[in-house]
Amino acid sequence: MEFNRAKVVDKNFTAAVTEGRFPASRLAAESRHPCSEDLLSGLFESQIISRHFDLKAREMKEKNACFYTIGSSGHEGNAVFGRLFRPDDMAFLHYRSGAFFLERARQIPGTTPIYDLALSFVSSSEDPIAGGRHKVFGSAEMAIPPQTSTIASHLPKAVGAAISIDRAAALNLEERTLSDDGIVLCSFGDASLNHAAALSAINTALWASHHGVPVPIVFICEDNGLGISVETPSNWIETVYGSREGLQYIQCDGLHLVDLLKKTDQTEAAVRRERKPLLLHIRTVRLLGHAGSDIQSTYHTQREIEAAEADDPLLHSARILRERNIMSGEEMAALYELLRQQVGAVFEHAAGRPKLTTAEDVMAAIVPSQGKRTAPPMIDEKKREKVFGKEFPRLGEPQHMAKLINYALSEILARYPGAVVFGEDVGRKGGVYHVTAGLQEKFGPRRVFDSPLDETSIIGTAIGMAHNGFLPIAEIQFLAYFHNAEDQLRGEAATLPFFSQGQFANPMILRIPGLAYQKGFGGHFHNDNSLAIFRDIPGIIIACPSNGADAVSMFRTAAREAHENGRVTVFVEPIALYMTKDLSEKGDRDWSFAYADPDQKIEPGQFAVHGTGRNLTIVTYGNGAYLSRQAAAELEKKHRKKCRIIDLRWLAPLDEEGLVKAVGKCPSILIVEECRRTGSLGEALVGMFAQRCSHRPTIRLHAAEDSFIPLGVAATATLPTKETVFTAALEMLN
Ligand SMILES: Cc1ncc(C[n+]2csc(CCOP(=O)(O)OP(=O)(O)O)c2C)c(N)n1
């Protein structure tokens, strides 16, 4: 058997069209739909160009000039979606969407999709979307956020984008970018539909739609019957989704252009009008294996491989064109060769274009491009009075952190028309700790709302809404629950600017109550004390205030960074400090603060220094800062020894230079770290100070043990306490 199936499929086409050997239609009755000759021949051309991309990519791979060989062969029917859906209908695409991309580009004059795709295939830094960082299908002008070989992780954000459309129109959000009658497309493979992220997205779409929320989304399942080597039974998708309450289902032959046109027309009209989710199920084939490196014969017989190849969608299209006398076999063969030459020439040219070479070049796109928008002005006194109502006279009074964050969220909602607050129980209940209490009443259920109980969809919804001008402030109820949804931040939200050179961004604030010290309540799942999961994600901002006044200023900064610079901030709120009012003694109110004035700015990376001691600097954050302040007060009282405390406030970015300067010539540095030692920021700080402090200070890390937090009286047994910080500090001072 010939192992190079690309060669076989290529030769088959020319031989079949010249000899007039076409596969029979798979439809029981021919699909009828008014479509012009121009339409059919245009689609056929895009299908052929897409095929030549796959063939050329494999050829170039042999020469080490192309680095990506997952192709679109077998899926070329998706050209029809590129033609029939409007070019402003945002599309989150499957990685086999070559023909879609080419057809959508036809709708937008001035685009150069063949060259752009070739640059992307060969990872040239001139690739207009990812700049050589990955082969993606993406384009800002074509409303296609860049997507690559992820499995279903784009579905949750597609649902978010769909929800955003009618919501933005209802709120008359000035910054919305999607049309009010727009719809969202989201395509994926059949095996991907088993993925938790897909189930999350479809469930959320149905859940929201069931609650009366418009969710104009077309889920397009391009079913080739395989996930790499694992078969999807031919009736699986229909069995699971064919009669699902709330989900319209349309099935279509992905090899038949006329059937595709007919069903896509129906789909388009239904979703645009009814604004409810629909699953368009396309039956197709996969040709040339999963990717260039995939040897199909390890899991398929020659007969199985040849059966799929006989159903080449290009041959089905050729049959339709032949039957309608649109082109002769010779004309089709000639067109095929002409397009081969065109694609080949463009590809060869693209291969010679520059690549990314330095780390600096690669990393230039990690943080979204700066300064696209200017934050609206701070709300004036009159508006403040209106927003805060009966709380207004109390703004100057000392309050605990939970109250102050509630004020900060009110202010941001009043100031940014696109700000929305959502998550589990944040609406009517006002959050588990009442941090969002009263916000829904004040700003309405369109802007403050409960999500379904699904962290993946919470972050996905935030990403999607941010695509349409919103400033999502989403809440994950407890830090431990974030782990359910990690990929939505790590793989999707954080990488978006990287794969689009900042042309797309998903600004947001992800509020995450967490960390330990809750006096024995809740155990591990409510007292998770590790932030390692965020610390290695390039480009995100991580906030962790130790007190309410800082939290207010830091929220303002996070909102501005989201709005102006498209940044993602993970805002970790230490639950144990939510209601804390006192510092050293009951009733001293030393941990209660007035609502911060707008001129009390705290920029990312800006830390606070407390105390004047010269012999010991404690570097810490969050609960650690609180305990260290207690310990320092006692040191002074009992031993007349002073120390200095640096409260980091932000875990990323870290102002390393500023920190080294602030430590100065201090001989001892104690790092108080409330998180588990392994993977903690404290570990990194030890290395940083050791490397950068030329006076060789003594450095000690006082971190939590590598343990989970138990329930009950042992809850703090593994954590630093005021007493252990006191002892460690005294030892260092002596
Ligand atoms: C989260 C995740 N798991 C596994 C993979 C590896 N993988 C890449 S493509 C693929 C098969 C997907 O099949 P399907 O959804 O049917 O799409 P097709 O390739 O057949 O078009 C798998 C398992 C991945 N990219 N991401």
PDBQT file of the ligand as one rigid body, heavy atoms in Angstrom, charges set to zero:
ROOT
HETATM    1  C1  LIG A 801      -7.258  18.838  25.579  1.00  0.00    +0.000 C 
HETATM    2  C2  LIG A 801      -6.675  18.048  24.453  1.00  0.00    +0.000 A 
HETATM    3  N1  LIG A 801      -6.661  16.703  24.507  1.00  0.00    +0.000 NA
HETATM    4  C3  LIG A 801      -6.145  15.991  23.488  1.00  0.00    +0.000 A 
HETATM    5  C4  LIG A 801      -5.631  16.619  22.377  1.00  0.00    +0.000 A 
HETATM    6  C5  LIG A 801      -5.020  15.798  21.254  1.00  0.00    +0.000 C 
HETATM    7  N2  LIG A 801      -5.862  15.810  20.060  1.00  0.00    +0.000 N 
HETATM    8  C6  LIG A 801      -5.665  16.683  19.079  1.00  0.00    +0.000 A 
HETATM    9  S1  LIG A 801      -6.753  16.541  17.872  1.00  0.00    +0.000 SA
HETATM   10  C7  LIG A 801      -7.530  15.263  18.611  1.00  0.00    +0.000 A 
HETATM   11  C8  LIG A 801      -8.714  14.584  17.953  1.00  0.00    +0.000 C 
HETATM   12  C9  LIG A 801      -9.883  15.452  17.789  1.00  0.00    +0.000 C 
HETATM   13  O1  LIG A 801     -10.831  14.805  17.016  1.00  0.00    +0.000 OA
HETATM   14  P1  LIG A 801     -12.109  15.528  16.482  1.00  0.00    +0.000 P 
HETATM   15  O2  LIG A 801     -12.652  16.433  17.480  1.00  0.00    +0.000 OA
HETATM   16  O3  LIG A 801     -13.037  14.510  15.964  1.00  0.00    +0.000 OA
HETATM   17  O4  LIG A 801     -11.562  16.425  15.291  1.00  0.00    +0.000 OA
HETATM   18  P2  LIG A 801     -10.866  15.949  13.952  1.00  0.00    +0.000 P 
HETATM   19  O5  LIG A 801      -9.385  16.004  14.167  1.00  0.00    +0.000 OA
HETATM   20  O6  LIG A 801     -11.320  14.562  13.656  1.00  0.00    +0.000 OA
HETATM   21  O7  LIG A 801     -11.312  16.913  12.935  1.00  0.00    +0.000 OA
HETATM   22  C10 LIG A 801      -6.908  14.965  19.797  1.00  0.00    +0.000 A 
HETATM   23  C11 LIG A 801      -7.308  13.882  20.687  1.00  0.00    +0.000 C 
HETATM   24  C12 LIG A 801      -5.639  18.023  22.365  1.00  0.00    +0.000 A 
HETATM   25  N3  LIG A 801      -5.174  18.740  21.354  1.00  0.00    +0.000 N 
HETATM   26  N4  LIG A 801      -6.167  18.710  23.399  1.00  0.00    +0.000 NA
ENDROOT
TORSDOF 0
